[in-house]
Amino acid sequence: MEKSTLWMPENNIGRLSWVAMLLCIGLFIYEYFWGNDFTTMVVMLYCSFMLPAVLLTRRVQEKYFIYTLEYIVPFRKFTALMSLVFLCIWLIATSLQLFH
């Protein structure tokens, strides 16, 4: 069976992925001490969308999703976009909370 050449993500977790995971840990620590219910929920949504975006590397796709490689690509892009959206929502909510 031919492998998809539509989009060739990295085989291993890259630097940006490590930064996203460390940011998630940092946000959870911040939320534990200074967060409220809304911002904690946004961080949890960020994490739930960030994990598939980061951990669905090419190696994982070829091992577990060999017949659906074309469908995993848009899913990974969507989860990356949604994690970015929730990070922006968290930034706005936290900054409004700090300034008021």
Backbone as a ProteinNet text record, in pm:
[ID]
protein_1_A
[PRIMARY]
MEKSTLWMPENNIGRLSWVAMLLCIGLFIYEYFWGNDFTTMVVMLYCSFMLPAVLLTRRVQEKYFIYTLEYIVPFRKFTALMSLVFLCIWLIATSLQLFH
[TERTIARY]
84.4	0	88.6	51	127	96.4	199.4	182.5	149.2	78.5	37.9	158.9	164.6	270	211.5	84.1	17.3	81	115.4	171.6	267.3	390.6	491.6	533.8	463.7	506.2	631.8	691.5	814.3	788.3	894.4	882.5	886.1	955.6	967.5	900.7	890.3	831.8	932.8	894.2	983.3	990.9	1070.3	1089.4	961.2	886.2	760.6	662.6	663.4	576.6	618.3	748.1	796.1	759	770.2	732.1	582.7	499.5	355.1	323.8	393.3	369.1	417	532.2	581.6	491.9	440.2	345.6	219.6	174	55.9	81.3	196.4	230.3	237	299.6	307.5	171.2	82.6	-52.4	-130	-112.9	-179.9	-130.3	-1.1	53.5	-0.8	-2	-56.8	-203.2	-278.8	-421.6	-447.6	-360	-377.8	-370.2	-278.5	-258.8	-343.5	-358.8	-422.1	-541.4	-582.4	-688.5	-827.6	-925.2	-1065.1	-1125.1	-1254.6	-1317.3	-1312.1	-1336.2	-1339.4	-1201.2	-1100.3	-967.3	-911.8	-947.7	-904.5	-968	-1094.9	-1161.4	-1095.4	-1058.4	-994.1	-858.1	-783.7	-654	-674.3	-776.6	-803.7	-842.5	-919.4	-952.7	-828	-742	-615.2	-535.8	-527.3	-449.9	-513.8	-646.5	-712.4	-700.1	-690.1	-668.3	-520.1	-434.6	-291.7	-231.6	-278.5	-218.7	-226.7	-343.5	-342.7	-260.6	-260	-183.2	-34.1	9.9	152.4	192.8	111.3	153.3	121.4	45.9	20	131.5	250.2	363.4	350.1	436	430.7	448.1	535	558.3	430.8	360.7	235.7	129.5	123.7	25.9	49.5	174.6	204.2	185.8	200.2	185.2	39	-42.1	-179.2	-286.4	-257.4	-358.6	-314.9	-262.3	-205.1	-310.6	-433.6	-536.1	-609.7	-582.1	-652.9	-557	-442	-343.2	-397.3	-476.4	-529.8	-631	-695.5	-795.4	-731.7	-619.4	-550.7	-488.9	-444.5	-379.1	-471.4	-593	-680.2	-719.6	-733.3	-765	-652.3	-529.9	-415.5	-407.2	-432.6	-432.2	-544.1	-661.9	-774.3	-743.4	-686.4	-655.3	-546.6	-451.8	-350.1	-413.9	-504.9	-574.4	-660.4	-732.3	-817.1	-734.7	-619.9	-536.1	-483.9	-452.8	-411.4	-524.7	-645.9	-763	-784.6	-776.6	-797.7	-684.2	-564.5	-455.3	-481.7	-531.5	-565.9	-680.1	-780.3	-891	-839.5	-747.8	-691.6	-613.3	-536	-460.1	-552.1	-658	-754.4	-823.4	-871.3	-943.7	-852.9	-730.2	-638	-596	-571.7	-532.6	-647.3	-770	-884.2	-901.6	-876.2	-887.8	-778.6	-659.9	-549.9	-566.6	-623	-635.8	-761.1	-854.8	-978.6	-983.2
-118.1	0	124.1	220	345.2	432.4	499.2	590.6	729.3	803.2	937.3	1029.6	1105.8	1206.3	1346.6	1355	1484.1	1577.1	1520.6	1602.5	1514.1	1554.8	1471.3	1531.9	1498.5	1549.7	1478.4	1531.5	1474	1337.4	1255.9	1124.3	1131.3	1227	1241.8	1371.2	1386.2	1508.1	1621.1	1729.5	1840.8	1941.3	2043.6	2146.9	2221.6	2256.2	2327.6	2242.8	2113.4	2024.1	2018.2	2015.1	2015.4	2146.6	2256.5	2385.8	2386.9	2332	2327	2241.5	2130	2045.1	2111.2	2176.1	2246.3	2365.2	2433	2541.3	2488.7	2373.7	2313	2282.9	2228.6	2200.7	2331.2	2432.7	2562	2623.7	2612	2666.1	2592.7	2461.7	2386.3	2428.5	2450.2	2495.1	2634.2	2724.4	2858.5	2850.7	2768.9	2757.7	2695.3	2608.1	2546	2650.6	2743.6	2842.8	2968.8	3018.3	3148.8	3147.2	3034.7	3031.4	3027.8	3043.6	3027	2917.4	2891.9	2779.9	2796.4	2916.9	2937.2	2918.2	2981.1	2970.1	2828.8	2758.6	2619.1	2532.7	2557.3	2481.6	2508.6	2632.3	2666.1	2597.7	2590.5	2521.9	2372.5	2315	2173.1	2146.7	2236.7	2222.3	2238.9	2334.6	2351.4	2220.9	2161.2	2037.6	1923.6	1912.9	1802.6	1815.1	1937.1	1953.4	1951.1	1988.2	1992.2	1852.1	1760.4	1626.9	1554	1547	1482.6	1559.2	1691.2	1770.6	1743.8	1718	1697.7	1552	1462.1	1322.5	1237.2	1289.6	1212.1	1236.1	1191.6	1206.9	1107.8	1120.5	1031.7	885.3	861.6	724.4	665.3	741.5	694.9	675.4	766.2	753.7	627.3	598.7	479.7	350.8	357.1	236.8	203.7	304.7	279	321.1	413.8	468	455.6	342.1	326.5	344.2	306.6	316.1	450.2	532	659.5	777.1	767.1	874.4	1006.5	1001.8	1124.2	1191.2	1112.5	1168.6	1218	1162.7	1205.4	1343.1	1372.8	1500.7	1619.5	1624.7	1737.9	1739.2	1620.8	1614	1675.4	1645.7	1701.7	1853.6	1899.1	2043	2112.3	2050	2106.8	2114.3	2008.9	2011	2113.2	2131.8	2235.6	2374.4	2395.5	2524.6	2548.9	2447.5	2463.2	2486.7	2422.1	2447.3	2590.5	2641.8	2781.7	2876.7	2843.9	2926.2	2928.1	2812.3	2808.1	2875.6	2872.8	2946.3	3096.8	3143.3	3285.9	3323.6	3237.1	3264.2	3272.1	3182	3184.7	3314	3355.6	3479.8	3599.6	3607.5	3717.9	3714.2	3597	3586.2	3617.9	3571.2	3596.5	3742.5	3801.9	3942.3	4031.9	4000.7	4078.6	4063.5	3944.4	3919.9	3994.5	4004	4071.7	4223.3	4277.9	4421.8	4478.8	4393.7	4442.5	4406.5
0	0	0	-81.9	-88.3	31.7	78	190	137	218.7	179.2	171.9	65.6	52.6	56.1	93.3	98.2	200.6	314.1	421.1	498.1	509.3	572.7	705.7	814	944	990.6	1094.5	1147.1	1208.5	1215.7	1276.5	1427.6	1480.3	1624.5	1669.5	1799.4	1854.7	1839.4	1774.5	1745.9	1860.1	1838.1	1940.7	1972.7	1871.9	1893.7	1975.4	1952	2028.1	2174.4	2198.8	2337.2	2405.5	2334.9	2391.8	2425.3	2337.6	2362.5	2484.6	2500.1	2616.4	2745.3	2741.8	2860.2	2894.9	2793.4	2815.3	2882.8	2842.1	2903.1	3050.4	3082.4	3222.4	3301.6	3243.6	3310.6	3333.4	3234.5	3249.7	3358.6	3366.1	3471.6	3609.5	3623.7	3752	3786.4	3688.9	3711.4	3753.2	3683.7	3713	3849.6	3893.4	4024.2	4134.7	4121.2	4226.6	4208.3	4086.3	4065.7	3971.3	3922.1	3822.6	3881.8	3794.1	3832.5	3745.2	3761.4	3690.2	3538.3	3490.2	3345	3282.9	3342.1	3282.3	3296.1	3403.4	3417.6	3309.3	3280	3173.5	3038.3	3012.6	2885.6	2874.6	2983.5	2981.8	2958.2	3017.4	2994.8	2848.7	2790.3	2648.8	2561.5	2598	2526.3	2529.1	2646.3	2659.2	2580.6	2585.1	2514.7	2363	2310.7	2167.6	2132.2	2225.9	2198.4	2188.7	2270.4	2271.6	2136.8	2070.6	1939.2	1835.9	1845.4	1749.8	1763.9	1884.9	1910.3	1894.1	1943	1952.9	1830	1735	1613.1	1511	1543.6	1452.4	1337.4	1241	1124.8	1165.6	1261.4	1307.1	1367.7	1448.4	1509.2	1402.2	1307.1	1199.4	1118.5	1086.2	1006.4	1085.4	1216.1	1297.4	1323.5	1356.9	1400	1299.3	1211.8	1120.7	975.3	936.2	802.3	692.3	718.5	614.7	616	713.4	723.9	732.9	670.7	678.7	624.7	519.7	461.9	554.3	641.2	731.6	861.5	898.8	1020.6	1000.1	881.4	853.4	882.6	829.4	863.1	1011	1069.9	1212.6	1294.9	1259.9	1333.1	1313	1192.3	1168	1245.3	1249.4	1323.6	1472.2	1528.9	1671.9	1702.9	1613.7	1634.7	1631.6	1538.8	1530.6	1654.8	1699.4	1817	1943	1954.8	2071.7	2069.9	1952.7	1941.5	1978	1935.8	1969.8	2120.9	2185.1	2329.3	2405.7	2352.2	2414.9	2406.9	2293.1	2279.7	2373.2	2385.9	2478.3	2621	2657.1	2791.9	2815.3	2716.6	2730.9	2750.4	2672.6	2684.6	2819.9	2861.3	2987.8	3106.4	3101.7	3212.5	3216.9	3101	3101.2	3146.6	3108.3	3155.5	3306.6	3355.6	3498.7	3576.4	3521.1	3588.5	3588.5	3482	3470.7	3535.4	3573	3636.7	3780.2
[MASK]
++++++++++++++++++++++++++++++++++++++++++++++++++++++++++++++++++++++++++++++++++++++++++++++++++++

